[in-house]
């Protein structure tokens, strides 16, 4: 997996049915963050905090190790 697989997963979500917006909003709500912070995480500007990783993993249905690998 790439270093920022979270971004890759998010960018590959369906745009046709706006699934990316639904999942973004769910992550923003459940992590209690702003939308700009979400985008900072996906762009790698700021790291995703450890407490948010299990929340994002559960929402996306992908293991933390796949989403946030350091390789």
Steps between C-alpha positions, in 0.01 A plus 500: 500500500608855443586734785176698467256229403224691683519766228500237224195327645314829541588624150379173345155511660209536260425857400187406305291423807690746722621216723820695563301789649290270719807324637690828545210644698476186712872514581477874580201440729628190678849644549355838602729689263454768234500428128834682451660272759364199312662623180827572684498135606431368151769723347753402765541860616429390855514139620184312590505471881509149646156541661340577160646204311260235637203728430605558140585134454156394620320753278695401188496128582877469450753395762713765667815327380387535138385861534786635706805291418834673542659328199 
